[in-house]
Amino acid sequence: MSLAATEARQALRIALTGLVCLAVAMGLGRFAFTPIMPMMLQGGLVDLQQASWLASSNYLGYLIGALACALQPWLWARLGWQLAPSFAQLIRLGLLSTIALTWAMQAPLSWSWAWLRFGAGLASALVFVYTSGWCLSQLGRLGRPQWAGAIYAGPGAGIVISGLAVSPMVADGWPASWAWLSMALLAMLGTALAWPTLGGPQAHAERLVRVQTAGTAATSPSHRLSEQALTVLGYGLAGFGYIISATFLPVIARQFLPGSVWLDLFWPTFGAGVFTGALLSTRLPGHLDKRMLLWMGFLIQAAGLGLGQLSPTVAGFVLGSFALGLPFTAMSFFAMQEARRLRGGTAASFMGLLTATYGLGQVLGPLLVAQLLRHTEPTRGFDLALWVATAALVIGALLFAGLQRRYPREAVG
C-alpha cells in the first residue's frame, strides 16, 4: 500500500473516531436531555422551571470544564510538571465519565440530578476541546485538515440517534429511567468503537503542554487582543442564540402544536441538520475566510428561529429545526480553525476560552426561560425568549462581519 493510501486510511480513522467521540459526549451525554425532558415532565419528575435549572446546570458544567481546559497549560506550568496527560487520555476520561453520569440519571434521586447534569457538562467540554485539538492537529499533519469538519457531524449523529430512540418511548409512555439507561448503553457502545484508535501510537502525539512551551503566546501579527476578544464575544452569542430552541424544542412544539404526530421528530430533524451541515463544511474550499462562514451561519440560525416563530406549523418547525441545526457544529469547526489562525501553537487554551464563552451563553439561555416562565404563561414565555435569541444571533452576525472588514486576513497573516 502506498504512503498516500496509508495516510488516507489513518486520516479517515481519526476523523471517524472524532465523530464518534463527539456523538457520545455531546449528542448523548449533553443533548439527550432534550428528548427525555417531555418524559420527565409527563412523569411528574420535574416541572418546566426545574427542567430549565437542570439544563443550566449541565451548561454550567460545560462552562467550567471549558475554562479548566483553557487554564490547564498554565496550571501544569505552575505545578512544574514536566509532561501533562495526552489529549487521548483526557478524551478517554471524558467518555468514561459520560457513560457513568448518564447511567446514574436513571436513579430516582432527584437531589442528585443537577449534579449529574453538571458533571456531564464537564465531561462533554473535556471531550469537545481535546477531540477538536487532537483531530485538527493530526489531520493537519496528514495533509487533510478539511476532513476535521466530519468530526463535528458527531453531535448531529448522536442527536438523531437519541431522538429516534426516545421518540417511541415517549409515545408508549415509558418511564424516563429507561431512556437514560438506553442513552448510557449507546454511549458505552460508541466509546468501545473509539477506544482502540485513542490508544494507538498516534493518539499520544499531542499533549496539553510541555513546561518549556507552556504559556507561550503567538508572536505573529495575528496576536491582536482586540480581535481575539471580539471573536470570543461573538462565539458566546452563538451559544446563547441556539440553546433555547435546542433545549426546549419538543416542549415548545407541544405548546404550539398539541397532539401533532411530529412532536418528537423535530429534534431528530435538528440533528439531521447538524449532521448535514458538518459534512457540507468539509467540502468548502479551505481558503475561505472563516469569519465570513461564521456570520453566514449566524444568519441561517436566526432565519431558522424566525421561521418557527412566524409560522408555528409542522412545516415551519421542520424547516426551522433543520435550518437551526445546519450550521450548528460547522460553526464550531470554523471557530476552532479561526483559533488556530489567531494563536498558532498555543491554540488549545484559546479553544478552551472560546468554548467557555460559548458555554456561558448556553447557561444564560435556560435561565432566561426560567425567569420568563415565572411571570407569564409558557407559550408567551417561550415566544419572548426565542425572539431575544434571534436578536442575539443577528448581533453575532454583524460582529463577525465587522471583524472580517476591520481585520482583513491579508493584514494579519
C-alpha positions as CSV (number, residue, x, y, z in Angstrom):
1,M,0.0,0.0,0.0
2,S,1.3,3.4,-1.0
3,L,2.2,6.1,1.6
4,A,-0.7,8.3,0.4
5,A,-3.2,5.4,0.8
6,T,-1.9,4.7,4.3
7,E,-2.2,8.3,5.3
8,A,-5.7,8.5,3.9
9,R,-6.7,5.4,5.9
10,Q,-5.2,7.0,9.1
11,A,-6.9,10.3,8.4
12,L,-10.3,8.5,7.9
13,R,-9.9,6.5,11.1
14,I,-9.0,9.7,13.1
15,A,-12.0,11.6,11.6
16,L,-14.4,8.8,12.3
17,T,-13.1,8.4,15.9
18,G,-13.5,12.1,16.5
19,L,-17.1,11.9,15.1
20,V,-17.9,9.0,17.5
21,C,-16.4,10.8,20.5
22,L,-18.5,13.9,19.9
23,A,-21.6,11.8,19.2
24,V,-21.2,10.2,22.7
25,A,-20.2,13.2,24.7
26,M,-22.3,15.9,23.0
27,G,-25.2,14.1,21.2
28,L,-25.8,11.6,24.0
29,G,-24.2,12.9,27.2
30,R,-25.4,16.5,26.8
31,F,-28.3,16.7,24.4
32,A,-30.2,13.5,25.3
33,F,-31.9,15.6,28.0
34,T,-33.9,17.4,25.3
35,P,-35.9,14.5,24.0
36,I,-36.1,12.9,27.5
37,M,-37.4,16.1,29.1
38,P,-41.1,15.5,28.0
39,M,-40.9,12.1,29.6
40,M,-39.7,13.7,32.9
41,L,-42.4,16.3,32.7
42,Q,-45.2,13.8,31.9
43,G,-44.0,11.6,34.8
44,G,-44.1,14.5,37.2
45,L,-40.4,14.2,37.9
46,V,-39.8,17.9,37.1
47,D,-41.7,21.0,36.0
48,L,-40.6,23.4,33.4
49,Q,-38.7,25.7,35.7
50,Q,-36.9,22.7,37.3
51,A,-36.1,21.4,33.8
52,S,-34.6,24.8,33.0
53,W,-32.4,24.7,36.0
54,L,-31.3,21.1,35.2
55,A,-30.4,22.3,31.7
56,S,-28.5,25.3,33.1
57,S,-26.6,23.1,35.5
58,N,-25.4,21.0,32.5
59,Y,-24.3,24.1,30.6
60,L,-22.6,25.5,33.7
61,G,-20.6,22.3,33.9
62,Y,-19.7,22.7,30.2
63,L,-18.6,26.3,31.0
64,I,-16.4,25.2,34.0
65,G,-15.0,22.3,32.0
66,A,-14.1,24.6,29.1
67,L,-12.4,27.1,31.5
68,A,-10.5,24.3,33.1
69,C,-9.2,23.2,29.6
70,A,-8.2,26.8,28.9
71,L,-6.3,27.1,32.2
72,Q,-4.7,23.7,32.3
73,P,-1.5,24.7,30.4
74,W,-1.0,27.5,33.0
75,L,-1.7,25.1,35.8
76,W,0.7,22.5,34.6
77,A,3.4,25.0,34.2
78,R,2.8,26.4,37.7
79,L,3.0,23.0,39.2
80,G,6.2,22.4,37.4
81,W,5.1,19.1,35.9
82,Q,7.3,18.0,33.0
83,L,4.6,16.3,30.9
84,A,0.8,16.7,31.0
85,P,-1.7,14.0,30.0
86,S,-2.1,13.3,26.4
87,F,-5.2,14.6,24.6
88,A,-6.3,11.0,24.0
89,Q,-6.1,10.1,27.7
90,L,-8.3,13.1,28.6
91,I,-10.8,12.2,25.8
92,R,-11.0,8.7,27.3
93,L,-11.6,10.1,30.7
94,G,-14.4,12.3,29.4
95,L,-16.1,9.4,27.6
96,L,-16.0,7.1,30.6
97,S,-17.4,9.9,32.8
98,T,-20.2,10.4,30.2
99,I,-21.2,6.8,30.5
100,A,-21.2,6.8,34.3
101,L,-23.1,10.1,34.7
102,T,-25.7,9.2,32.1
103,W,-26.3,5.8,33.7
104,A,-26.7,7.4,37.1
105,M,-29.6,9.6,35.8
106,Q,-31.9,6.7,35.9
107,A,-31.8,6.6,39.7
108,P,-34.8,8.1,41.4
109,L,-32.7,10.6,43.4
110,S,-33.9,14.0,42.2
111,W,-31.5,15.8,44.5
112,S,-28.6,14.4,42.5
113,W,-29.8,15.2,39.0
114,A,-28.4,18.7,38.9
115,W,-25.0,17.5,40.0
116,L,-25.1,14.6,37.4
117,R,-26.0,17.0,34.6
118,F,-23.3,19.4,35.8
119,G,-20.8,16.5,35.6
120,A,-22.0,15.5,32.2
121,G,-21.4,19.1,31.1
122,L,-17.8,19.0,32.4
123,A,-17.2,15.7,30.6
124,S,-18.6,16.9,27.3
125,A,-16.4,20.1,27.4
126,L,-13.3,17.9,28.0
127,V,-14.1,15.7,25.1
128,F,-15.1,18.5,22.8
129,V,-12.0,20.7,23.4
130,Y,-9.4,17.8,23.2
131,T,-11.1,15.9,20.4
132,S,-11.1,19.2,18.4
133,G,-7.4,19.9,19.2
134,W,-6.3,16.3,18.6
135,C,-8.2,15.8,15.3
136,L,-7.3,19.2,13.9
137,S,-3.6,18.6,14.6
138,Q,-3.5,15.0,13.4
139,L,-5.4,15.7,10.2
140,G,-3.3,18.7,9.5
141,R,-0.2,16.7,9.7
142,L,-1.7,14.1,7.3
143,G,-2.5,16.9,4.8
144,R,-6.2,16.6,5.2
145,P,-7.3,19.5,7.5
146,Q,-10.7,19.8,5.9
147,W,-11.6,16.3,7.0
148,A,-11.8,17.7,10.5
149,G,-15.2,19.1,9.6
150,A,-16.5,15.5,9.7
151,I,-15.9,15.1,13.4
152,Y,-18.5,17.9,14.0
153,A,-21.1,15.7,12.4
154,G,-20.8,13.6,15.6
155,P,-23.2,15.7,17.8
156,G,-25.7,15.6,14.9
157,A,-25.4,11.8,14.7
158,G,-25.9,11.5,18.4
159,I,-28.9,13.8,18.4
160,V,-30.6,11.8,15.6
161,I,-29.9,8.5,17.3
162,S,-31.1,9.7,20.7
163,G,-34.2,11.4,19.3
164,L,-35.2,8.4,17.2
165,A,-34.5,6.0,20.2
166,V,-36.6,8.1,22.7
167,S,-39.5,9.0,20.4
168,P,-41.2,5.6,20.6
169,M,-40.6,5.5,24.3
170,V,-42.5,8.8,24.7
171,A,-45.3,7.6,22.5
172,D,-45.7,4.4,24.6
173,G,-45.5,6.2,27.9
174,W,-42.2,4.6,29.1
175,P,-40.6,6.0,32.3
176,A,-37.7,8.4,31.8
177,S,-35.4,6.0,33.6
178,W,-35.5,3.6,30.7
179,A,-34.5,6.4,28.3
180,W,-31.5,7.3,30.4
181,L,-30.4,3.7,30.6
182,S,-30.7,3.4,26.8
183,M,-28.5,6.5,26.4
184,A,-25.9,5.1,28.7
185,L,-25.8,1.8,26.7
186,L,-25.5,3.7,23.4
187,A,-22.7,5.8,25.0
188,M,-20.9,2.6,26.0
189,L,-21.1,1.2,22.5
190,G,-19.7,4.4,21.0
191,T,-16.9,4.5,23.5
192,A,-16.0,0.9,22.7
193,L,-15.8,1.9,19.0
194,A,-13.5,4.9,19.6
195,W,-11.3,3.3,22.3
196,P,-8.8,1.4,20.0
197,T,-7.8,4.5,18.0
198,L,-7.5,6.6,21.2
199,G,-5.0,4.0,22.4
200,G,-3.0,3.9,19.1
201,P,0.6,5.3,18.8
202,Q,-0.6,8.4,17.0
203,A,-3.0,9.2,19.8
204,H,-0.3,10.3,22.2
205,A,1.5,12.7,19.9
206,E,-0.5,15.7,21.3
207,R,-0.3,16.8,24.9
208,L,-1.7,19.7,26.8
209,V,1.6,21.4,27.5
210,R,5.3,20.9,28.0
211,V,6.8,23.2,30.6
212,Q,9.3,24.7,28.1
213,T,6.4,25.9,25.8
214,A,3.7,26.5,28.4
215,G,2.1,29.9,28.3
216,T,3.9,30.9,25.1
217,A,1.7,33.1,23.1
218,A,1.8,33.5,19.4
219,T,4.1,36.3,18.3
220,S,2.8,36.8,14.8
221,P,0.9,39.9,13.9
222,S,-2.4,37.9,14.2
223,H,-1.9,38.1,18.0
224,R,-4.2,41.1,18.5
225,L,-6.1,41.1,21.7
226,S,-9.0,43.2,20.4
227,E,-9.6,40.8,17.5
228,Q,-9.4,37.8,19.9
229,A,-11.7,39.4,22.4
230,L,-14.3,40.2,19.8
231,T,-14.0,36.6,18.5
232,V,-14.7,35.3,22.0
233,L,-17.7,37.6,22.4
234,G,-19.2,36.6,19.1
235,Y,-18.8,32.9,19.8
236,G,-20.6,33.4,23.1
237,L,-23.5,34.9,21.3
238,A,-23.7,31.8,19.2
239,G,-24.0,29.7,22.4
240,F,-26.9,31.9,23.7
241,G,-28.6,32.1,20.3
242,Y,-29.3,28.5,19.6
243,I,-29.6,27.0,23.1
244,I,-33.2,27.9,24.0
245,S,-34.6,26.1,21.0
246,A,-32.0,23.2,21.3
247,T,-33.0,22.6,24.9
248,F,-36.8,23.0,24.8
249,L,-37.7,22.2,21.1
250,P,-40.0,19.2,21.9
251,V,-41.6,21.2,24.7
252,I,-42.0,24.3,22.6
253,A,-43.6,22.3,19.8
254,R,-46.1,20.9,22.3
255,Q,-47.1,24.4,23.2
256,F,-47.9,25.4,19.6
257,L,-48.9,22.0,18.0
258,P,-50.6,20.0,20.7
259,G,-51.4,16.5,19.5
260,S,-49.2,16.5,16.4
261,V,-47.6,13.2,15.5
262,W,-44.4,15.3,14.6
263,L,-43.8,16.5,18.2
264,D,-40.9,14.1,18.9
265,L,-39.5,14.2,15.4
266,F,-38.5,17.9,15.3
267,W,-35.5,17.1,17.5
268,P,-34.1,14.4,15.1
269,T,-34.7,16.9,12.3
270,F,-32.5,19.3,14.1
271,G,-29.9,16.6,14.4
272,A,-30.1,15.8,10.7
273,G,-29.4,19.4,10.0
274,V,-26.4,19.3,12.3
275,F,-25.0,16.2,10.6
276,T,-25.6,17.6,7.1
277,G,-24.0,20.9,7.8
278,A,-20.9,19.4,9.3
279,L,-20.4,17.2,6.3
280,L,-21.0,20.0,3.9
281,S,-18.4,22.1,5.7
282,T,-15.7,19.5,4.7
283,R,-16.5,20.4,1.0
284,L,-15.9,24.1,1.4
285,P,-12.6,25.5,-0.1
286,G,-10.0,25.8,2.7
287,H,-9.1,29.4,1.7
288,L,-12.5,30.8,2.6
289,D,-12.4,33.3,5.4
290,K,-13.9,31.6,8.5
291,R,-15.3,34.8,9.8
292,M,-17.4,35.1,6.7
293,L,-18.6,31.5,7.2
294,L,-19.4,32.3,10.8
295,W,-21.6,35.3,10.1
296,M,-23.4,33.4,7.4
297,G,-24.0,30.6,10.0
298,F,-25.4,33.1,12.4
299,L,-27.9,34.4,9.8
300,I,-29.0,30.8,8.9
301,Q,-29.7,30.0,12.5
302,A,-31.6,33.3,13.0
303,A,-33.7,32.5,10.0
304,G,-34.4,29.1,11.4
305,L,-35.6,30.5,14.7
306,G,-37.6,33.2,13.0
307,L,-39.3,30.7,10.7
308,G,-40.6,28.6,13.6
309,Q,-41.9,31.8,15.3
310,L,-43.6,33.4,12.3
311,S,-45.0,30.1,11.1
312,P,-45.7,27.8,14.1
313,T,-46.8,24.9,11.8
314,V,-45.4,21.5,11.1
315,A,-43.7,22.8,8.0
316,G,-42.4,25.9,9.9
317,F,-40.9,23.7,12.7
318,V,-39.4,21.2,10.3
319,L,-37.7,23.8,8.2
320,G,-36.8,25.9,11.2
321,S,-35.3,23.0,13.1
322,F,-33.2,21.9,10.1
323,A,-32.0,25.4,9.5
324,L,-31.1,25.9,13.1
325,G,-29.1,22.7,13.1
326,L,-27.4,23.2,9.7
327,P,-24.6,25.5,10.8
328,F,-24.6,24.4,14.5
329,T,-21.4,22.4,14.7
330,A,-20.0,23.7,11.4
331,M,-19.7,27.0,13.2
332,S,-17.7,25.3,16.0
333,F,-15.4,23.9,13.3
334,F,-14.9,27.3,11.8
335,A,-14.3,28.9,15.2
336,M,-11.7,26.3,16.1
337,Q,-9.9,26.9,12.8
338,E,-10.0,30.6,13.5
339,A,-8.5,29.9,16.9
340,R,-5.6,28.1,15.2
341,R,-5.1,31.0,12.8
342,L,-5.1,33.5,15.7
343,R,-2.9,31.6,18.2
344,G,-1.0,29.0,16.2
345,G,0.8,26.6,18.5
346,T,-1.0,27.9,21.7
347,A,-4.5,27.4,20.2
348,A,-5.6,24.7,22.7
349,S,-6.0,27.2,25.5
350,F,-7.8,29.7,23.2
351,M,-10.1,26.9,22.1
352,G,-10.9,26.3,25.7
353,L,-11.7,30.0,26.2
354,L,-13.9,30.1,23.2
355,T,-15.7,27.0,24.4
356,A,-16.1,28.5,27.9
357,T,-17.7,31.7,26.5
358,Y,-20.0,29.6,24.3
359,G,-20.9,27.7,27.5
360,L,-21.7,30.9,29.3
361,G,-24.2,31.8,26.6
362,Q,-25.7,28.4,27.0
363,V,-26.1,28.8,30.7
364,L,-27.9,32.1,30.3
365,G,-30.5,30.8,27.8
366,P,-32.3,28.4,30.0
367,L,-32.1,30.8,32.9
368,L,-33.9,33.4,30.8
369,V,-36.6,30.9,30.1
370,A,-37.0,30.1,33.8
371,Q,-37.4,33.7,34.6
372,L,-39.9,34.4,31.8
373,L,-42.0,31.3,32.8
374,R,-42.2,32.7,36.3
375,H,-44.0,35.8,35.1
376,T,-46.0,34.6,32.0
377,E,-47.7,31.6,30.6
378,P,-45.5,29.1,28.7
379,T,-46.4,29.9,25.1
380,R,-45.8,33.7,25.6
381,G,-42.6,33.0,27.7
382,F,-41.0,30.8,25.0
383,D,-42.0,33.2,22.3
384,L,-40.3,36.1,24.1
385,A,-37.2,34.0,24.8
386,L,-36.9,32.9,21.2
387,W,-37.1,36.5,19.9
388,V,-34.3,37.5,22.2
389,A,-32.2,34.6,20.9
390,T,-32.9,35.6,17.3
391,A,-31.7,39.1,18.1
392,A,-28.5,37.7,19.7
393,L,-27.8,35.7,16.5
394,V,-28.3,38.8,14.3
395,I,-25.9,40.8,16.5
396,G,-23.4,37.9,16.3
397,A,-23.6,38.0,12.5
398,L,-22.9,41.7,12.5
399,L,-20.0,41.3,14.8
400,F,-18.2,38.7,12.7
401,A,-18.9,40.7,9.5
402,G,-17.3,43.7,11.2
403,L,-14.3,41.6,12.2
404,Q,-13.9,40.5,8.6
405,R,-14.0,44.1,7.5
406,R,-11.8,45.6,10.2
407,Y,-9.1,42.9,10.2
408,P,-8.6,41.8,6.6
409,R,-6.9,38.4,6.6
410,E,-4.1,39.6,4.4
411,A,-3.2,42.1,7.1
412,V,-3.0,39.5,9.9
413,G,-1.3,36.6,8.1
